[in-house]
């Protein structure tokens, strides 16, 4: 899976993205990554983002299918981590 970009994330409900942007402002990598990944994580954002994108894709699928195990708060957390990690990537010149 490719690194998610903000264009792909725009296909999510606006309220979900708005909550994720607010949550991303309080992002603490040491705390939030371990909670989402439940274990060891790559330190490099470029290697980490595909894994996060895969987690988020499963959550989006559960949301759109109305799965009873779907957690909106966890989805917001994952999206917030993705947005915060995207900000850590070097910008092309």
Buried (B, 14 or more C-beta within 10 A) or exposed (E): EEBBEEEBBEEBEEEBBEBBBEBBEEBEBEEBBEEBBEEEBEEEBEEBBBBBBEBBBBBBEBBEEEEEEBEEEBBBBBBBBBBBBBEEEEEEE
